[in-house]
Amino acid sequence: MSAVASGPETKVAIIGTTTWGTTLGIVLARRDVPVTLWARTAGEAETLARDRQNVLRLPDYDFPPAMRVTASAEEALAGAGIVLFAVPSRSLRENVRAVRERLDDSMLIVSATKGLERDTSKRMSQVLAEELTEGMRRNICVLSGPNLAREIVDGHPASTVVAAADEPTAARVVEVVMSPLFRAYTNTDVIGVELGGALKNVVAIGAGMSDGLGFGDNAKAAFINRGLVEITRLGVAAGARPLTFAGLACLGDLIATCSSRLSRNYYVGEQLAKGRPLKAILGNMRNVAEGVDTTVAALRMAADLGVEMPITTYTHKVLFEGMEPEQAVTELMARSPKPEWDGVTTG
């Protein structure tokens, strides 16, 4: 593998002016890590550079001096040691295609996107691998965990996981992104880390519905736990390690996303429980609720692997088939009893 520079001097190119991409850029640049944020249009780049804030998605947080903005892929990627993709799952592939001519196998390629490609059910690292050369594929990493953007940009302590096929590659990314307020751990279970981060968004929609219906903490705790079992069941069938789902990238993220009003997916579920139609909810949101597309992709994956996913199935019924949330709960509760870890081989 080609040597990749590490440490605070490493330039980081961030693909995506999303809330999460902007947050990561600000946090890194506060530590004087040189960061270049790539915008898709010259107009957007000029606005961000003039305001020194992402007024649309993250107002009131100034860009540190070490953070630059450009619409030039050549300028953004020149000399970068880490290229971090923080874009919605539905647009990752087109974003990779837009910049891949400027990528090379000296760069670490990091996905910070928590989702599955809706039309293919592929994980984000799989999308990257399909679009990059063989030499670049060895450097693919994923970053995931209980990482609510506003808490992190506010300077509250948080932790994350960086996963790669081999630990030294993940460790290179950890060396750059870790700080006293943002602790990072390595993991070599890329499948588990990605599926945990993607599928918890589906459970978060249901948790929001539970709270919106006023069902209380017992119901919500049971729902989150059964969601964890369901995620683990699919993850193990896809080749992940069961223990990964007890870590930050799944259980940790579930706790944060199912409890916080900063969570977009929780918000979607809560609003559905109040009777608002999905189209109206999504139409008023500035950011993507990844759990909506992931519900579709996860059910396709489950069918391919022969895995039962009742929570995801009923979430789909509420999102796309017109079922009322109360009816979904009634039918889930009426399912026949089974062993708690049915379908999961824990080893």
C-alpha positions as CSV (number, residue, x, y, z in Angstrom):
1,M,0.0,0.0,0.0
2,S,1.2,3.5,-0.8
3,A,2.4,5.5,2.1
4,V,-0.2,8.2,3.2
5,A,0.8,11.2,5.2
6,S,-0.7,11.4,8.7
7,G,-0.9,13.8,11.5
8,P,-2.3,17.4,11.8
9,E,-0.3,18.5,8.7
10,T,-2.3,16.1,6.4
11,K,-4.6,18.0,4.1
12,V,-8.2,16.8,4.2
13,A,-10.5,17.3,1.2
14,I,-14.2,17.1,2.1
15,I,-16.7,16.2,-0.7
16,G,-20.0,17.6,0.3
17,T,-21.3,20.8,1.9
18,T,-23.8,18.9,4.0
19,T,-24.3,19.6,7.7
20,W,-22.0,16.7,8.6
21,G,-19.4,17.5,6.0
22,T,-19.3,21.1,7.2
23,T,-19.1,20.0,10.8
24,L,-16.2,17.7,10.2
25,G,-14.4,20.4,8.3
26,I,-14.8,23.0,11.1
27,V,-13.8,20.5,13.8
28,L,-10.6,19.5,11.9
29,A,-9.7,23.1,10.9
30,R,-10.1,24.3,14.5
31,R,-7.1,22.1,15.2
32,D,-5.2,23.7,12.2
33,V,-5.7,20.6,10.0
34,P,-5.8,22.1,6.4
35,V,-9.2,21.4,5.1
36,T,-10.7,22.2,1.7
37,L,-14.5,21.9,1.3
38,W,-15.6,21.1,-2.2
39,A,-18.8,22.6,-3.4
40,R,-20.6,21.4,-6.6
41,T,-21.1,24.9,-8.1
42,A,-19.0,28.1,-8.3
43,G,-22.0,30.0,-6.9
44,E,-22.2,27.9,-3.8
45,A,-18.5,28.0,-3.3
46,E,-18.5,31.8,-3.6
47,T,-21.3,32.2,-1.1
48,L,-19.6,29.9,1.5
49,A,-16.3,31.6,1.0
50,R,-17.9,35.0,1.4
51,D,-20.0,34.2,4.5
52,R,-17.3,32.0,6.1
53,Q,-20.3,30.0,7.3
54,N,-22.7,27.4,5.9
55,V,-25.7,29.7,6.5
56,L,-28.1,27.2,4.9
57,R,-27.2,24.1,6.9
58,L,-25.0,25.2,9.8
59,P,-25.6,28.9,10.5
60,D,-23.7,30.7,13.3
61,Y,-20.6,28.5,13.1
62,D,-17.6,30.3,11.5
63,F,-15.1,28.6,9.3
64,P,-11.7,28.6,10.9
65,P,-8.8,30.1,9.0
66,A,-7.5,26.6,8.0
67,M,-10.7,25.8,6.1
68,R,-11.1,26.8,2.5
69,V,-13.9,26.4,0.0
70,T,-13.7,25.7,-3.8
71,A,-15.7,24.5,-6.7
72,S,-12.6,23.2,-8.4
73,A,-12.1,19.4,-7.9
74,E,-8.4,19.9,-8.9
75,E,-7.8,22.5,-6.3
76,A,-9.7,20.7,-3.6
77,L,-7.9,17.4,-4.1
78,A,-4.4,18.6,-4.9
79,G,-2.1,17.3,-2.2
80,A,-4.9,15.8,-0.1
81,G,-3.9,12.8,2.1
82,I,-7.5,12.1,3.1
83,V,-10.6,12.5,0.9
84,L,-13.8,12.4,3.0
85,F,-17.2,11.9,1.3
86,A,-20.0,13.4,3.4
87,V,-22.9,13.4,0.9
88,P,-26.4,11.7,0.9
89,S,-26.3,8.0,-0.1
90,R,-28.4,8.7,-3.1
91,S,-25.7,11.0,-4.6
92,L,-22.5,9.3,-3.5
93,R,-22.0,7.6,-6.8
94,E,-22.3,10.7,-8.9
95,N,-20.1,12.6,-6.5
96,V,-17.3,10.0,-6.8
97,R,-17.6,10.1,-10.6
98,A,-17.3,13.9,-10.5
99,V,-13.9,13.9,-8.7
100,R,-12.4,10.5,-9.3
101,E,-10.1,11.7,-12.1
102,R,-8.3,13.7,-9.4
103,L,-7.9,10.8,-7.0
104,D,-4.9,8.5,-6.7
105,D,-3.9,5.6,-4.6
106,S,-1.8,7.7,-2.2
107,M,-5.1,9.0,-0.7
108,L,-7.2,7.5,2.0
109,I,-10.8,7.5,0.9
110,V,-13.3,7.9,3.7
111,S,-17.1,7.5,3.6
112,A,-18.9,9.4,6.3
113,T,-22.3,8.6,4.8
114,K,-24.8,6.5,6.8
115,G,-27.1,4.8,4.3
116,L,-27.6,2.2,1.6
117,E,-27.9,3.0,-2.1
118,R,-31.7,2.8,-2.6
119,D,-31.7,1.2,-6.1
120,T,-29.0,-1.4,-5.4
121,S,-28.9,-1.9,-1.6
122,K,-25.2,-1.5,-1.7
123,R,-23.2,-0.2,1.2
124,M,-21.3,3.1,0.6
125,S,-17.9,1.3,0.6
126,Q,-19.2,-1.0,-2.1
127,V,-20.3,2.0,-4.2
128,L,-16.8,3.5,-3.7
129,A,-15.1,0.2,-4.7
130,E,-17.2,0.0,-7.9
131,E,-16.2,3.5,-8.9
132,L,-12.5,3.5,-8.0
133,T,-9.5,1.8,-9.3
134,E,-8.1,-1.4,-7.6
135,G,-5.2,0.6,-6.1
136,M,-7.6,3.1,-4.5
137,R,-9.9,0.3,-3.1
138,R,-7.3,-0.7,-0.6
139,N,-7.5,2.7,1.0
140,I,-11.3,2.8,1.5
141,C,-12.5,3.5,5.1
142,V,-15.8,4.3,6.7
143,L,-16.5,6.7,9.6
144,S,-19.6,6.1,11.8
145,G,-20.9,6.4,15.3
146,P,-23.2,8.4,17.6
147,N,-22.2,11.7,15.9
148,L,-25.0,14.3,16.1
149,A,-23.4,17.1,14.1
150,R,-24.5,20.1,16.2
151,E,-23.3,18.6,19.5
152,I,-19.9,18.0,17.9
153,V,-19.6,21.4,16.3
154,D,-20.6,22.9,19.7
155,G,-17.6,21.2,21.3
156,H,-19.3,18.5,23.3
157,P,-17.4,15.2,23.8
158,A,-18.2,12.5,21.2
159,S,-16.7,9.2,19.9
160,T,-16.7,7.6,16.5
161,V,-15.4,4.5,14.7
162,V,-13.2,4.3,11.7
163,A,-13.3,1.0,9.9
164,A,-11.2,-0.4,7.1
165,A,-10.2,-3.8,5.8
166,D,-6.9,-3.6,7.8
167,E,-6.3,-1.9,11.1
168,P,-3.3,0.2,10.0
169,T,-5.3,1.9,7.3
170,A,-8.1,2.8,9.8
171,A,-5.4,4.0,12.3
172,R,-4.1,6.5,9.8
173,V,-7.5,8.2,9.6
174,V,-7.9,8.0,13.4
175,E,-4.6,9.9,13.8
176,V,-5.9,12.8,11.8
177,V,-9.5,13.0,13.0
178,M,-9.1,12.3,16.7
179,S,-9.0,15.1,19.2
180,P,-9.5,15.6,23.0
181,L,-13.3,16.1,22.2
182,F,-13.7,13.6,19.4
183,R,-12.3,10.2,20.3
184,A,-12.0,7.7,17.5
185,Y,-11.6,3.9,17.6
186,T,-10.5,1.5,14.8
187,N,-12.4,-1.5,13.6
188,T,-11.9,-4.0,10.7
189,D,-15.5,-5.0,10.4
190,V,-16.5,-2.7,7.6
191,I,-19.7,-4.5,6.8
192,G,-20.9,-4.3,10.5
193,V,-19.9,-0.7,11.0
194,E,-21.7,0.4,7.8
195,L,-24.9,-1.6,8.3
196,G,-25.1,-0.5,12.0
197,G,-24.9,3.1,11.0
198,A,-27.4,2.7,8.1
199,L,-30.0,0.5,9.7
200,K,-30.2,2.4,13.0
201,N,-31.9,5.2,11.0
202,V,-34.8,2.9,10.2
203,V,-35.2,2.1,13.9
204,A,-34.9,5.8,14.7
205,I,-38.0,6.5,12.6
206,G,-39.9,4.0,14.6
207,A,-38.6,5.4,17.9
208,G,-39.9,8.8,16.8
209,M,-43.3,7.3,16.1
210,S,-43.3,5.7,19.5
211,D,-42.7,9.0,21.2
212,G,-45.1,10.8,18.9
213,L,-47.8,8.4,20.0
214,G,-47.0,8.8,23.6
215,F,-46.2,5.2,24.3
216,G,-43.7,5.8,27.1
217,D,-40.2,4.6,27.9
218,N,-41.0,0.8,28.3
219,A,-42.3,0.6,24.7
220,K,-39.4,2.7,23.3
221,A,-36.8,0.6,25.1
222,A,-38.2,-2.6,23.9
223,F,-38.5,-1.2,20.4
224,I,-34.9,-0.1,20.3
225,N,-33.7,-3.5,21.6
226,R,-35.8,-5.4,19.0
227,G,-34.4,-3.1,16.4
228,L,-30.9,-4.0,17.5
229,V,-31.7,-7.7,17.2
230,E,-33.1,-7.1,13.7
231,I,-30.1,-5.2,12.6
232,T,-27.7,-7.8,14.0
233,R,-29.7,-10.6,12.2
234,L,-29.3,-8.9,8.8
235,G,-25.7,-7.9,9.5
236,V,-24.5,-11.4,10.5
237,A,-26.2,-12.8,7.4
238,A,-24.3,-10.3,5.3
239,G,-21.0,-11.3,6.8
240,A,-20.6,-8.9,9.8
241,R,-19.4,-9.9,13.2
242,P,-22.1,-9.9,15.9
243,L,-20.1,-8.0,18.4
244,T,-19.8,-5.0,16.2
245,F,-23.5,-4.3,16.7
246,A,-22.9,-3.9,20.4
247,G,-20.4,-1.1,19.7
248,L,-20.5,2.6,18.9
249,A,-21.4,2.2,15.3
250,C,-24.8,0.5,16.1
251,L,-25.9,0.4,19.7
252,G,-24.2,3.7,20.5
253,D,-25.7,5.3,17.5
254,L,-29.1,3.8,18.2
255,I,-29.1,5.4,21.7
256,A,-28.3,8.8,20.3
257,T,-30.4,8.8,17.2
258,C,-33.5,7.3,18.9
259,S,-33.4,9.8,21.8
260,S,-32.4,13.1,20.3
261,R,-34.5,15.8,18.7
262,L,-31.5,16.6,16.7
263,S,-32.0,13.4,14.8
264,R,-33.6,13.9,11.4
265,N,-35.0,10.3,11.3
266,Y,-36.5,10.5,14.7
267,Y,-38.2,13.8,13.6
268,V,-39.7,12.0,10.6
269,G,-41.2,9.3,12.7
270,E,-42.5,11.8,15.3
271,Q,-44.2,13.8,12.6
272,L,-45.7,10.7,11.0
273,A,-47.3,9.9,14.4
274,K,-48.8,13.3,14.4
275,G,-50.6,12.6,11.1
276,R,-48.4,14.6,8.7
277,P,-47.8,13.0,5.3
278,L,-44.3,11.9,4.5
279,K,-44.0,14.1,1.4
280,A,-44.8,17.2,3.4
281,I,-42.4,16.2,6.2
282,L,-39.5,15.7,3.8
283,G,-40.4,18.7,1.8
284,N,-39.7,21.0,4.8
285,M,-36.4,19.4,5.7
286,R,-33.1,21.0,4.6
287,N,-31.2,17.7,5.2
288,V,-31.8,14.1,4.1
289,A,-33.4,11.6,6.5
290,E,-31.4,8.6,5.3
291,G,-33.7,6.1,7.0
292,V,-36.4,6.6,4.4
293,D,-34.4,5.3,1.5
294,T,-32.6,2.8,3.7
295,T,-35.9,1.2,4.6
296,V,-36.4,0.3,0.9
297,A,-32.8,-0.9,0.4
298,A,-32.8,-2.9,3.6
299,L,-35.9,-4.9,2.8
300,R,-34.4,-5.8,-0.6
301,M,-31.2,-6.9,1.1
302,A,-33.2,-8.9,3.6
303,A,-35.2,-10.7,0.9
304,D,-32.0,-11.6,-0.9
305,L,-30.5,-13.0,2.2
306,G,-33.6,-14.7,3.5
307,V,-33.7,-12.6,6.7
308,E,-36.9,-11.6,8.5
309,M,-37.1,-7.9,9.4
310,P,-40.5,-7.1,10.9
311,I,-39.7,-3.6,12.2
312,T,-38.3,-2.6,8.8
313,T,-41.3,-4.2,7.1
314,Y,-43.8,-2.3,9.1
315,T,-41.8,0.9,8.8
316,H,-42.1,0.5,5.1
317,K,-45.9,0.0,5.4
318,V,-46.2,3.3,7.3
319,L,-43.8,5.2,5.0
320,F,-45.0,4.0,1.6
321,E,-48.1,1.9,1.9
322,G,-50.5,4.2,3.9
323,M,-50.6,2.2,7.1
324,E,-51.3,4.2,10.2
325,P,-48.6,4.1,12.9
326,E,-51.0,2.7,15.5
327,Q,-52.0,-0.2,13.2
328,A,-48.3,-1.0,12.6
329,V,-47.7,-1.2,16.4
330,T,-50.8,-3.4,16.9
331,E,-49.7,-5.9,14.3
332,L,-46.1,-5.9,15.5
333,M,-47.3,-6.7,19.0
334,A,-49.6,-9.4,17.8
335,R,-46.8,-11.5,16.2
336,S,-46.4,-15.0,17.5
337,P,-43.8,-15.4,20.3
338,K,-40.2,-16.4,19.4
339,P,-36.9,-16.8,21.1
340,E,-35.3,-13.5,21.9
341,W,-32.3,-14.0,19.6
342,D,-34.2,-15.9,16.9
343,G,-32.2,-16.0,13.7
344,V,-29.0,-14.6,15.2
345,T,-25.9,-16.8,15.5
346,T,-24.0,-15.1,18.3
347,G,-21.0,-17.5,18.1
